[in-house]
Amino acid sequence: MADTKANKGKKPKTSRKIAAEPETVAEAIQQNEEQGYWRLTDDEVLLRSPEPDDDYKTSDSWRVLRIASEFVSGFDDLATVTRGVSIFGSARTKPTDEYYKLARETGRLLGEAGFDVITGGGPGIMEAGNRGAMDAGGTSIGCNIELPMEQQPNPYQTSSLSFKYFFVRKTMFIKYSNAYVIFPGGYGTMDELFEPLTLIQTRKIRNFPVVLFGSQYWRGLLQWLTSTMLNEKMINPDDLGLMYLTDSPKDTVDFIIETCMASNNGNGNGNGGKKG
């Protein structure tokens, strides 16, 4: 571009700094401190392949102590939760969305039924579930996670926890939940759905209610599971029965109460809560 009076001597504007891929954990941490760089998380550091230049205090063996301390803190904070129900769904859902309103109503009904509502502690469906629990005057727990882009805890929590490692946080959800309620969401929600299904199918935990909320949203997934995964004999017909589909907050709570009671009564029908 030719120099003019308007642009003479001016340097072209550049967009966000693009840094080279760090080769070691030490370089990654240093790069993370530079302004404008994508914020590094402890999960990313842990999952990196180690390099010879990494010193002992950034090694995996040293990091185990931090992981252990996060488990201990989580267990201590949630030790009294015996009637937990976890609500999952998209962080992008707006308060004006119908699913937000339905998640809030579900949280309220769970709170009124004496359940402790547990969410990921963020916005969207998580906020709605916590908000509903507080509407009922119940226990509202948020298990937040450190992300490269900051996720602020929603204000509707009676207890707010923060985790650096996804696998520690996921352990808390499984350990302290008697049921999962899965609202529409993205990749994270899919992970939260298939985690308990895998553990139930492999009998790592006892069967407990996994509720899919929103038949229109989940219809395509359920059709694929039936037409492809089941048809190719990758799962058994009984595996499809591990999920309960509904569009009603009241039906959701009634189903959880019914299955948890059946388990506690020792009916042995395979549909009860995992703590039965």
N, C-alpha and C positions, 0 to 999 in steps of 0.2 A: 504494500500500500504506500502510495507517495506521501511524503511529508507535506502537511498543510499547516497553517497557523494554529489550527485547532488541535492537531495531534503531534506536532513537532516536539521531539524530546520526551514524549510520554511513552512509558512502557505499556505494552498490552496487558490487560487484566487477565489473570490466570484463575482458574477454578481451584477447588480444594486440592491440597497437596497430595500427590500420589507417591507413596513411599515404596521402596523395594521390600520384598518379602523378607522378614527377619530370619536369620539362619539359626539362632539360638534363643533360648528362653530369655537370657540376659538382654540380648538385642531387642527382643519383642517388648520387654518391660520398658527399656529406654525409649523405644519408638512410641510406646503408648503414652508416655509423658509429654510428647510433642503436641503442640496445639493443633487441633483439627483432625487428629488421627482417630480412627475407629477404636473405641475403648476396648481394651483387652479384658477378658474375664478369666477367673480362676479355672473355669471349665476348659477354656481354650488352651491355657498354659498346661494344664494337666494332660490334655489329649495330644499335645505336640510330641513328636518323636524327640528323645533326648539327643543332645550333642556333646561332644567331648569337652567343649569349653564351658559347659554349665557347671557352676560351682555347687558344693554340697547342699547349701541352703535353698537352692532352687531345684533340687533333684526330687524325683518321685518319692524316695524313701523318707525324706524330710517332710514332704507335703502330706504324707499319710497322717501325721500328727494333727494337722489342721483339719483334715477330713474327719478324723475321729472326734475332735472337739466339736465339730458341727453336728455330728450324730448325737453326742452327749447333750448338747444344748437343746436340740430338737426333742429328744426323749424327755428331758426334764420339763420343758415348757408344755408338752402335750400329755404328760403322764396321767392327768385326771380326765382326759377325754375318753369316754367309754361309749358314747352314743353319737359318734361323728358321722356326718353324711357330706361327701364332697360334691360340689357343683363345679362343672367345667364348661368352657365355651369361649367364644372369641372375645379378645380384648378390644376389638374394633366395633362392637355393637354399641349403638348410641342409646341414650335414655329414652329417646322417642320411638325406638324400634319395638315391635310387638314382642319379640323374644326377650328383650330386657324386662318388659313388664311381666311376662310370664315367669321369668327366672326370679324376679323379686317376689312374686306371689308364691312361688315354690319355696323360697327361703323362709317366707313368713309362716307358711303352713308347717314346714319342718320345725321351725322354732316353737310354734304353738304346740306341736306334738312332743316336745321335749328333746329334740335332736340338736346337736351342736353342728352348726353349718361351717364347713371348711371350704375355702376357695384358694386360688392362686394369689389373692390379695391385690390384684391390679384392677384396671377399669373394665368396662363392658359387662359381659355376663358375670364375671367375678364380682364386680361391684354390686350388681343387681342382687346376687345371692346373699352377699353380706348385708346389704341394705334391708332385704326382706327379713333376715334374722333379727336385725336390730328393731325393725318395726314390731316384731313380736316380743321384744324384750329378752331375746335369747342370746346364747353364746354365738359370737360371730368371729371366726378365726381366719386370718389371712396368712398364707405362706408365700411370701414374695420371693422373687429370684433376681439375682444380679444379672443384668443384660448389657450388651454393648451400647444400646440406646436406653437411657434411664427409664425405668418404670416406677412411677410413684405409687405408693400404697393408697388404696382408696380410703376415704374417711369413715367408712361404716364397719369398723372392726373393734371388738372388745379385746382382742389379742392379736398383735401383729408380729410375725416372725420374718426373718430375712435369711436367705440361703445363698451361698456362693455356688454350690454344686447341684446340678439338676438331679443326679441320682440320689442324693441325700434327701432332697425335697420330695421326690417321688416315693421314697421309702416311707416318709411321714404320712403321705396321702393314703397309701395302702394300709399301713399299720393301724392308723387311727380312724379309718372309715368303715362303717357297716354297710355302706352303699355308695355307688357313684351315679350321679345324674349328669348326662352328657348333652349339653345344648349345642346348637350349630357352631362350628368353629373351623379353624384351619389345621395346619400340620401339627401344632402343639396339642390341639384337641384330639386329633387322630392318635397321637402317641398316648395320650391319657386314656383313650378308649381301649386300645389294643394291649396296653400293659396289663390291666386286670384280666382281660380275656385270656391272654397267654398264661398268666399265673394260675387261673382257674382251670384251664384246659390241661395244663401239665401237673395239676394238683399240688402246686407249691402253696396255695392257699385254698381254703374252703370256698365253695360257691357262695356268692353274695350278690344282691341286686345290682345290675348294670342297666340303667334306664337311658334309652335314647329318646330325647325330647324333640319333637318336630318331625312328623311322619313325612311331610313333603321334602324336607331337607335330606333325610336319611334314606329315602326310598331308593335312590340310585345305587347307593353303597350296598344296601341289602339285596337288591336285585343282582348286582355283580357277585356278591358273596355266594348267592344261590346258583346263578347261571354259569359262573366260571369256577370259583374256588370249590364249591360243593360238587359240581358236575365233573370236575377234573379229579375228584376224590382227594383233594388236599386237606379237607376237613370232613368231619362226620356230621350227619344230620342233627345230632344232639348239640353240636357246637353252636348252631344258629339259635338254639333255645337259651343261650347264655345271656341274650339281650332282650329287653322288654321295651317295646315301642309305644309311645303315648303322645298325646297333644294336650294333656290336662294336668295342671299342678296338683289338683286333688287326687286324681288317679295315681300320679307319681307317689305321693305321700302314702296313700292307702296301700299301694303295692309294697312299698318298703316296710310299712308296719306289719302287713300280713306275712311277708316272707321272713322278716326278723322274728316274729312271734312263732312261726312254724318251726324255725330253726331252734329257738330257745325251748320249745316244747318237745324237741327231739323227734320230730316226725320222720326225719331221714329222707325227705323227698328231693333232696338235692337242690332246692331253691332257696334255702335259708341264708341268713346273714353269716359271715365268715367267723363271727365270734360266738357262734351257738354252742 
